[in-house]
Amino acid sequence: MNEIKRVYVMQQIEDKQLTGSQAAELLDLSLRQIRRLIAKYREQGAPGLVHGNQGRAANNRIAEVVRAKIWELAQKEYKDYNDSHFTEELAEEYGLEISRSSVRRIRRQNGQPSPRKRRSPRHRSRRERKPQAGMLLQTDGSRHDWLEGRGQWLTLIAYIDDATNQVSGATFRDEEDASGYFLGLKEICLTQGIPAAIYADQHTIFQSPTKPTLEQELAGEQPRSQLGRLLDELGIELIAAHSPQAKGRVERLWGTLQDRLVKALRKAGAADREEANQVLVDFLPKFNQRFQVAPAQTGTAYVPWPEAYRPEDYFCFKHTRTVTNDNTLPFDGHRLQIPPGPQRRSYAKAKVDVRQHLDGQLEVHYQGRSLVTFEPADERPVRIQKFNPAPGQVALDQHQGALKTVKKPKVRKPYKPATDHPWRRPLFAKPKERKE
């Protein structure tokens, strides 16, 4: 996706729609680097935009032995040293000439915070808007009595453009969930294009609370939530806000919508989520026409969705599972049967991807190919991470995928011997006398 963005920007430069300075700000590169990319693009085309060191390890990368040594020292006698002091000690005591930023990165990647607790307050000032549409979208969810007692409380999930105040996508949900953010972002990407960055809070929908595994720590990776994984695949930068005031544009949006949108829902008599979403479709164009402002720069930073890419391959929940010896895999209390395919007869011990689409369907993929698709139980919206098999999908078939319901094991009551049972008698007890 990052390379596609570069191709799109270079093509806009060739079409005289963007200047070099605008492209530099859009791609977060210097003007000198942009001129190099333009020269490569004119000489080699799109393949010239691929970085030559892609897939290679950096020559100046710190050796793993040195990184392990630094982390070992940071855990023991230098645990309460700040980053600068620890860097100086490494150079003086052990002869390790490592930069402070590298030392800081090693400590933070392993979960060691700074020992300095109190920080001096920083001067805060109003942040200027982004100059071009699509450079930054702010998103959040607002739970409110939108229907004024005519129905249940709903949560409105919305995306607002930082440069233009345009509400790019919005949807009503029963609660703030990842599927609502998926639906809103899918609408934006297919109608307007892929934005450059998204500004959101530190909700677990965006930031995974899972601790990294040993393999992820060694690779310098952090666990990603399903939405974080989607943003990585689309090449969208996720910016985490540390306070509600940081994303004040979307926070102020709720005050306006809780006044105007509530009255529009009241006027239409909406009493459930489906009716509220229908009112929202007619409400947003009028709302944007009233509150939208012109950006500082013309043009757009939205990258059109590539026609060769299927949206279903991105806007879905992906889970990795290992196939058992009987060619089944567990998912949400059910067993999914994998039929024999053209690639291999048995998929035992193979790692597959279970893709849960927004309409409730399940699709099993192996090495980029779809093996089998499972339908939801009915046409009603299915809650994400809750799969209900359709009727008639319990029987196994050799050629078609099916489901096995997981039966709960019967709880066997423990046998309690009687008081005069031989097990309860003393080892050397005298035998009872028989009554004549």
N, C-alpha and C positions, 0 to 999 in steps of 0.2 A: 504493500500500500504506500509506503514512503517513496518508493521508486516511481510508482504511478503518479504520485503527487508532483514529483520533479518533472516527469514527462509532460504533465498537464501545464505546469507553470512555464516550462520552456516553450511549449507550443503557443501559449498566450503571449510570450515575449516575441516569438516569430511573427505572430499576427498583429503586433503593435498594440496589444491590449494592456500590457504591463510594462513598466520600466524596470531597469535593473535594481534600483533602490527598493521598489515595491516588492519585487521578487525576493530580494535579500531579507526583508522583514517577514515575508510570508513563510519562507523556508528556514528562517532563523540562521542565516549564513551571512558572511561578509560580502560586500560588493565585489571584492576581488575574486572570491570563490565563485560567485555567480557568473562572472565573466569567463572563468575557466570552464564552468559547466556549459555555458552557451557555445564556447568554441568546440568542446567535445561533442555536444549535441549536433552541431552543424557538420562536424567531420565524420562521426561514427553513428549518429542517430541515437535511438533510445538505449541500445546496449552500452554506449559510452558513459551513461550516467551511473552505472553500477560501480561501486567503489572497488578498486583493485585489491584491497586487503580484506574483502568480505570473506568470512569463514576462516581467516588466519588469526593466530594468536599474536598479540602485540610483542614487538621485539624488546621493549623496555618494561614488560610485565614483571612484577616482583615474583621471584621464585616461590613455589609453594612451601619450601622448607623455611624460607625467611618469614613468610606470612604466618606459618604455624608457630615459629619462635616468638614473633611479636605478640600473637594472641596468647601464648602461654605466659609470657611475662606480664601482659595486661591483666590476666586473671589472678595473679599472685601478688608480688610485692609492689607492683605499680597500678594496683586497682583504683586507688584514690588519686592518681596523678591526672591532671588535665592533659589535653592532647599536646599542647606546646611543650609542657614540662616533660612529658613522656618521650617526645621526639628528641629533646635535648639529651635525655638520659640514655637513649638508645645510641646516639652518636658518641657520647663520652665514655660510656661503660662497655659497650659491645661493638663499637665501630660500625654501626649500621646507619648509613647516610640515607635516611628515608624522609620524604617530605611530610609535613604535618598533615596535609590533606589525605595522603595515603594511609597514615596511621589512624586518622579519624575514620576513614572509610572502613578499615579493617575492624575497628572496634564497633562501629555502628552496625555493620553487616552481621556481626555475631551477637547483637542485642545488648551491647554494653553502653549505657547512656553516659553523658558527661557528668562528672562528679560535682560540677558547679551547679547548684540548685537555683540560686537567685540571680536573675539577669537584670541589668539596668533597663528601664523602660525606653522604648524607641520612639522617635518622633513619627507620628502618623499624619498622613495627608491624603486628600482625596485622589483616588486613582483615576486617571484619564481613561476614557473609553477606547476600545480597540478601534483602529482607523478603518477597518474593512469588515464587511459582513462575512460571517463564517469563521473568523479567526478565533472566537471564543464564545461558547454557549454556557450559560449558567443554568443549573437544574436543581430541583428540589421537589418535595412532596408536601402537601398541606392537607391535614385531616381536619374536617370542618363539617358542621351541619348544613351542607350545601342545599339540602332539600327542605329545610325548615320544618322537620318533623313529619313530612309526607312519606318519608322512607328512612332507611338506615343512614348512618353517617358514612360519608365517602371520602376518599383521598384523591386529590387532584395532583397528578404528576405533570410537570410542565418544563419546557426548555425555552429560554429567552435569549435572544442574540444580544451580546454585550454592546455591539456597535450601533444597532438600529432599534433596539427595544422591541423587536418583532418576536411574538410568541410563535416559535417555529413548530412546535409540536406539543400536544397536551392530550391527556386521557384521564378518565375517571376510573378508579380502581376501588375494590372493597377495602384494601389496605395498601400501605406503601410496600411494594414488592419489586423484585428485579424484573419480572415480566412486564410491568408497567413502563419501566425505563427502556426495556427492549422495544416495546411497541412504539413509544414516542420517538426513539432514535431511528427506528426503521422507517417511519414515515418521513423523517427529515432527510435521511440518506437517499431514499428513492425519489423524492419529489424535488429537493433542492440540491443535495450533494452531501459529501462527507465533510464535516467541519474539521478544523485544525486542532482544537482543544476544547475540553469540557471542564468547568469549574463546579465542584460539588463538595459536600461536607464529608466527614469521615465515617459515614454510616457503613455497616458491614456489607451492605450491597455493593459499595465501591471498594472498600478496603477489607481484605480477608483477615479475620481474627486468628486464623490458623498459624501456628508456629512453623517455621521452615524445618524441613527434614535435614538430615545430615548431608544428603546428596545436594539439596538446594543450597545449603550453607557453603559447601565446597565450590559450587558453581556460581556463587554470588547472586542467587536468585531469591525472590520473595514469593510466597504463596499469593495467588491472584484469585479474586472472586470471579464469578461467571461474567459479570459486567466488565470487570477489569480485563479479563481475557478477551472479551469482544472488542474493547477499545484498543488493545494491543494489536489484534488482528487487523483492525481497520486503520491503524496508524494514527489514532487520535490520542493526544496527550491528555492525561488525567491530572488535574491540579487540585490538590486537597486544600480546602479552606479550614482554618483553625478557629474560626468564630463566625457566628451568623452575620456580623457586620461586614465580613470580608466579601460575602456574596450578597451584598445589600440590594442589588438590582432585582434578583428573584424574590428576595424577602419583601421588598416594597410592592412587588407584583401581587402578592397574596392580599395585601390590604385593599388594592383596587378591585381584584376579582371577587373578594368576599363581599364587596358592596354591589358591583354591577352584575356579576354573573349570577349571584343569588337571586337578584330581581328578574333576570332573564329566565332562570329556571322556574321561578314562581309564576311568571307570566305564561310560560308554556305548560305549566301544570305537571312538570316532570316528577315522577314518584319512584323511579328506580334508576339503576346505573345505566341501562341501555338507553332510556329516554334522555338521561342527562348527557350522555355522549352525543346523541343526535342534536341536542340543543347546542352543544359545544361546537359542532361543525359549522353551524350558521353564525355563531357568536364571534368566533376568532377573527374572521376577515374584517368585520366591522370594528372590532377592538383594535386590531393592528392598524387599520386606516386612521383611527383616532389618535393613537399613542405612538405610532412608529415615527422615528426621526431619520434623517438622511445621514449616512456615514461620512466620515471625514474624507475618505478616498473612494473613488468610483471602482467598479468591478466587484468581484466576489472571490472569497477564499474557499468557497465550497468546491470540492472536487467531484465532478459527475461520477455517478456509480458506473463502474465498468460493466458493459453488457455481457462480457464473458463470465462474470462471476454470478453465481446463484445466491440470492439473499438468504435462502434457507440454510446454506452451509455456514453462515455467520450468525444469524439471529436465531440461535437455538442454544439450549443448555447441553453441554458436553460433559459426559462422565466416562471415565476409564474403568473398564472391568476386565477381569481375567476369566476366560471360559473354563469351566470345570471339565472333568473327564467325560461326562455324559453329554457334552456339547450344549450345556445350558449356562446361563449366567444370572446372578441375582440382581433384582432391581425393584426397590420399593415394595418388598414383601411378596414379590412374584418371581417366577422362573421363566426366563425367555429361552425358547428352544431355537438353536441355530441349525438350519438345514445344511446338508452337504452342498457345496458350490463348485463352480468351475475351477477356482484357484486351488482348493484343497478339499479333500474328502472330510477330514476332521479338523476342527478348530480348537481341540483340547489344548490347554495351557497358553493359548494365544491371547494377547491383549487387544481388545477391541474398544471402539468408542461408541457409546450409547448417546445418540442425539435426541433430545426431547424438544420437539418443535412447539411453537407457541399455540398451535391448535390442539395440542395434546397427543399427537402422534409420536411414536418411538421408532427410531431408525438406527440399526446397528451397522457400523462401518468398520471395515478391516483394510488397512493399508490404502485408505482413500476410496475404497469401493463399498457400495451399499450391499449388505447381505440380505436383510429382510426388514420389512416395515410392519409395525403393529398399530392397529387403529385404536382410538379411544373408545370408551364405552358408549357415548352418545354424542350428539352434536352440541351440547352445552359447553360453555368454556370450562376447561379443566385447569385446576390450580397447578401451577408449576411445582415440580418435585412431588406430585401426587398422581400416580398413574392408575387408572381403573381399566382392567381388560374388558373388551367387548364380549357380549354373550356368544357362546359357541366357540371361543378361542381356548378352551380348556383341553380338548382332545389333542393328542399329538399326531402329527402327520409327517411322513418321511420327506415330502417334497415342499411343504409349506410351513412357515414359521408358526408356532403356536405357543401357548402359555401353560404352565403348570402352577396351579395354586398351591401355595405352601401351607400344608396342614400343621396345625399346632400339635405338638406331641401331647399324648394323654398323660396326665399327672397320676402316677401310681401312688396310692396311699401306703405308707409303711405298715408292715405287719407288726402288731404288738402282741407278744406272747402273753398267755394267761399267767396269773400269779403262781399257780402250781406247776408251770411248765418246767421241764428238766433243766432248761437253760438258766432259770432263775434260782434253782436250788444250789445250796453250797456244795463245794467240790466233795467234801467228805461227810455229807449229811447222811443220817441213818435212814434206811428205807422205812416208809410208813407201814404200820401194822394193818393187815387186812381185817376188816370186820367180818366176823362169821355170822 
